[in-house]
Amino acid sequence: MKKLMLGNEAFARGLYEAGCKVVSSYPGTPSTEITEAVAKYDEVYAEWAPNEKVAMEVALGASIGGARSFCGMKHVGLNVAADPLFTASYTGVNGGMVLAVADDPGMHSSQNEQDSRHYAIGAKVPMLEPSDSQECKDYAKLAYEISEKFDTPVILRLTTRVSHSQSAVTTADRIPHTIPEYKKNIAKNQTAEDYCILNYEDERTREFGEHIDAQVIYFSSRQKLEKGIYLDNGNMIYKNPEEVLVCNVDELQLLGMHNYENYMAAVAMAAVYGVPMDIIRKVIRAFKGVEHRIEYVTEKNGVVYYNDSKGTNPDAAIKGIQAMNRRTVLLGGGYDKGSEFTEWINAFDGKVKKLILIGATKEKIAADAEKCGFHDYVFADTFEEAVLLAAKTAESGEAVLLSPACASWGMFPNYEVRGDEFKRIVNSL
């Protein structure tokens, strides 16, 4: 069946026939009528976005979820949407993603002229340029095929004449598009010349590494590897193919198995790109980590003090106590975010000599401690009192750890201020 259609109207028909499900655009002549027309189809969700960048991001999100999506704008709008366009170019798509940009040669309804073909070149994405209404419809459908075949967004460049001229168009029925299953694939843009560093002890990443094109370097905290980097009685060994001793974990400034795994991943990345091992050793031995995250403060009278003020929830605080390699006096408590603390307390694993509790959650934590059979806790009324009590309780060879498992609000503006106050008190002892 043939109909007389504007180029924009025909383009909207092409989106419909191709099975497009999500449309997010920003109005602007000569592109506006595309979204107005496609919104009339019940099978298509269509919206006006606050700006072109948001429109592009909505379309990209729908595409990643598997739906065929579209966003439309005039030429100057592509300047606003350039950031997500370039991002989509190198991340790729899932469901097809089509962008229509309508240039306005002669400035019929614009403040300037702009040739959007330069954006296609810069972003390295395909661009189609229809010359009449029939091609507007046909190219919309073709764009989805190209998008999904080559894993890229596709731009259709319209002009005022094409958008607002009428010509005969042969229409067809809508072809439903089946949404594909979303698959995580962080290595999809890698080739056999690239490297992917993966945790051997995670079953999912270990299995993932068997099906990618990149060269896989595993790291393991539990077992020796034929190729990769692993821990052996505290020694960090890199084997690819020669076996090289990187260092012993006692030479590192950060504690905890999760940190040792981070070290191994970093060492592997540097090593595969040819960084000399003596430089790698020097850097990792000097690395002090992130402030307020199991941060070494000082040692006084044989007691080592650590600031883990960033441990603002039980899960984060679990990593803090697991990192300790000696008996520890632990400072906990603070603002009540509705957390449960039993898992944190069960993670003490005999390391906690005394738990000093402060803040709004101290009674709640104490109750959970009793449920878990842990009774070595005391209350403090102020933060300074708690730190001084911890210093008095700890003996040479032990540690004091601030890892509250709670937010700082109510006592401090944020965890940074809490951590800084802990360090001030400790350094003044």
N, C-alpha and C positions, 0 to 999 in steps of 0.2 A: 504494500500500500504506500502511495506517495503522498506527502504533505508538503505544503509550503512553510518553511521554517526559517527563523533567524539563525545565524551561526551559533549563537549562544544557546538557543532553544534546542537545536540539533545536537549540540555537545551534551546537554543535559539528558537528551534521549539516549545518547550513546552510553552515558554513565549508567542509566537505568538498565539498558539491555545487557550491559556487561556484568551485572550483578553487584554493582557498588552498593555498600551498606551504610557508610558513614560519610557525610559531607560537612566540612567546617570551613567557612570562608569569611572574608571581610569585604564589605561592599565597596564598590568603586567602579565607575564607568571607565572602560566599556565591558567589564566582566560581570556586573551585578546580576544580569538576567539568567546566568547559568544556574546559580544557586536558587533563585526565585523559581525557576522552572523545575528543577529536580526536586524541590521541596513538595511539589504537588503529587509525587509518587509515594504511596503509602509504604512501600517496601524500603524506602530510603530514609534514614535519619539525617536531617539537615538542620544546621544552626548557623547563626552569625556569631563569630568569635569577637572578643574585645579588640583584637588587633591581628595582623597577619602572622606574627610569630606564634601566637596561641593557636591560630587556625592550623598552621603547619604542624605544630606539636600534637594537636588532637588527631589530625590525620595520620601522623606517624605512629602514635600510640595505637590507633585502631588497626593500622597495618601490622604492627608487631604482634598484636593479638590475633591476626589472621584474616581480618576483614579487608575487603577491597575498599579503599578510601580515596577521598578527593578533597583538595582545598583549592580555592580560587581567589584571585586578587588582581588588581591592576599593576602596571609595571613598577610604580614607586613602592608598592607594598612588598615587592620581593626584596627590597633593601632591608625592610624590617624583618623579613622571614629568612634572611640569608644564613643566620647561624644554624637553625635546625635543618635547613636544606643541606648545608655542607656536612652536618652530622649524619643525616640520613644517607648521604652518598657513601660514606665509609662504613657505617654500621650495617647498611643493607635493610631489606624489608622482609616481611613474611607474606601477608596478603599484598596484592598489588597496590601501589600508591601512585596517584596521578596528581600533578599540579598544573593548573591552567593559569598562565599569566597573560594578561591582555595589554599589549603595548598600544600607545596612542600617538602614532606619527601625525605630525601637524598640530598636535595639542588641541584637539577639538574640545576636550573636557579635562585637561590636565595642566599642571603648572610647568611641566618640562617634557622633553622627549627622552626615551631611554630604550636601548636595544637589549632586550633580555637574553639574547643569544650568548652574550658574553658570560652570563651566569652559568649557562649550561657548560660552556667551555671550562670555566673556573672550577665548578663543582664536579666536573667529569661525569655528567649525567646525560642520558639521551634526550633529545628534543625533537618533537614533531611539529610541523607547520602546515596546518590545513589551509586550503585556498578557497573553499566554499562550504556550504552547509553540509553537504553529503560527506565531505572529508572530515568535517568536525565530528560527526557521529561515528564514522568508521575509525578515525584515528583515536577517538576516546577508547574504543574497544581494543584496538591494536596496542595502545599504550599499556593496558593491563597485562597483555600477553608478554610484552617486552619486559615490564617491571618484574613479573614473577619469574621469567626465564633467566634474567640476568641479575636478579637480586638487587634492584636499584629503583629509586624513584624516577619517574619520567615526567618531563615538562612538555606541555603543549603550549606553543606560543601563538596567541591570537593577535589580531590587530583590529582597530575600530571598524575598518571596512568589512572584514570577515565576520566579526561579532554581530554587526548590526545590518548586514545585508541578508536578503531572503533568497532562497533557491529551493528547488524540489529535493525532498529527502525520502528515500525508501526506508520504512521502519520495519522492525522485526520484533519478535517476542523477547521477553527477558529470559536470560539464561542464569538460573540460580548458581551462586558460587558457594562451594563447600569450604568452610573455614578449616584450614589445615591445623594439625596439632602443633602447638608451640614447642620448639626444642631449643634448649639452651646450647649454645655453641660458641664459646668465647674464642675458639681457634679457627673459626670459619674463614677468616681472611689470611691465614697463615699458609705457607707453602713448605715444601720439604727442606728449604734452606733456612727456615725459622726454627725457633726453640719454644717449647712450652714447658714451664716448670710446674710440677704437680705433686701433691701430697700422696705418697704411696699408702699411707695408713688410712686414708679415706677411701672407702670402697667405691664411691661414685666417681671420684676423680681418677682412681686407678683404672677403672673400667673405661672411662672417657678417653684416657690416654691411648687406649688400644685402637681407637677408631678415628684418629686425626692424622692429617698429613704432616704436621710439624714433627721435628725431632723432640722426643720427650725426655726430660731429665727429672727423675723422681727424687724426692727427699724423704727420709724416714727417720723417725726418732726411736724406732723399736727394733729394727733389724738391718743386717748388712745387705747391701745391694750390689749386684753385678756391675751396674752402671748408675751413677748418681751420687748423691751426698747423704751421709747417714752418721748417726752417733754410735760409737762403740766404746763403752765404759767411760763416757764423758769426753772422748776424743771425737772431734768433727772430722770426718774423712770424706774427701772428694775423689771419686774414681771415674775417669773418663779419658782414656782407658787406664792410664797410670794411676796408682793409688797415692794420694798426697794428703799428709796431715795438715789440716787447716789450723787448728788450735784446740785447746781443751776448754770446755765451757767455763771452768774456773777463771779463765783469763778474760771473760766477758763481763761487762758492767751491768748487764740486765739478767734478771733471774727468771726462772720459769720455763717449762717445756714449750709453752706456746711461743715464747720469745726465741728459744733455741731453734724452733722450726722456722720462724721468721728470718733468723740469721742464715739458716741453710738455704732458704729460697733466694735470699739476696746474694749469697756467695755463688750459688749456681748461675744466677743471671749474669753476674760479673765475669765468672770464669769462662762461660761459653762464648763470650765476646772478647776474650783474650786479655783481660786485665791480669797483670802479673800477680801471683799468689802472695808475694811479700807486701804488695800494696793492699790487697784485700785484707790480709791479716792486720795490718796497721789500722785500717779504717774501722773494722768491726771491733777491735780491741778498744778504740777510742770512743766508739758510739755510746752516748749516754741515754738514748731513748727520748721519750716524750715527757715533758714536765707534768707532774702530778699523776703519772701512771707507773706505779711501782718504782718511783724515782729514788735513787740513793741520795740520802741527805748528808749523813756524816756518821762517824763512829766515835763514841765517847765511852771511856772506861770499859772497852771491850764489847759494848752494845752497839749494834748497827741499827740505824733509823731509816725507815722507808716511808715515803709519802705516796700514797695511792688514793688521794682525794678524788680522783676521777672515777673511782669505784662507787658510783652513785646508785647502784642497784645490786641485788644479790648475785646475779649472774657475773657481773664484772668483778665483784668482790671475791667470788670463788676463785677466779684466776689469780687474784692477789695472794690469797692464803696458800694456794697450790704452789706458787712460786717460791715460797719461803723454804729455805734449806736448813733451818734451825728452829729451836723452840722460840715462840713468838708471843709477845704481849700485844694484843689486838685492840685497837680503838674502833668502836662501831656506834651506829645510831645517828639520828638526825630527823629530817622531815619525813612524815608518814605519807608515802605515795600508794598505800594499800598493798604493799608487797608482803609475801610470805618469806620467812627466813629459815625454815627448816633445812632446805637444801644447802644453803650457805653454811649453817652450823654443822651439818653432817659432813661437809667438806673439810672441817678442821683436821680430821685424821690424826688426832693426837698431837698436833703441832702447837696448839694454842695453850699457853701457860695460864693466861688470865685474859678475860674479855672485859674491857672497860666500856660501859655504855653511857651515852649521853643523848640529849634531845628528846623529841616527842615520841620516838619509837622505843625508848629504852625498856619500858615495861613489856611491850609487845615482844621484843626480841628475847627478853628474859623468859617470858612464858614459853616461847618456842624452844629456847635452850633447855628448859626443864623437860619438855616433851621429848627432846632428843637425848636426854640423859647427861647433858652438860651443865655443870653446876658452878664452875669457876668463873663467876662474873661478879662485877661490882658496878654501882652507879656513881656517876660524877655529876655535879650540878653545873659546871662550866667546862668549856673546852680546855682552857688552860689548866684547870684542876685535873682533867683527864690525862693530859700530856705529862704533867709533873708526876702523877701517880704511876703512869706507865714507866717513866724513867726510874722511879724508885723501886718498882717491882722487878724490872728486868735485871738480869745478872750478866756478867761477862760471858761472851759466847752465845748470847741470845739476841733477839731482834725486837724492835718496836715497830709496828706497822699501823699506819693510819689507812684503813680501808673500810669506810663506814657502811657500805651497802645501802646507803640512804642519800637523798639529796641534802644540800647544805641549807636550804631555805629555812627561815625562822631563826637561824643563828648567824648565817653569812649570806651575802648577796649571791654568791656562786661558789662552785667547788674550787676555783682558782684562788679566791681569797682565803678559803678554808685551808688549802694546801700551803699557801704562803705564810699563814699564821702558824701552822704546825712547824714549818721550817724555822720561823723566827724564834719560837719558843725553844725548839731543840738546840739551835745554834747558840742560844744564850745560857744554856745549862752550865 
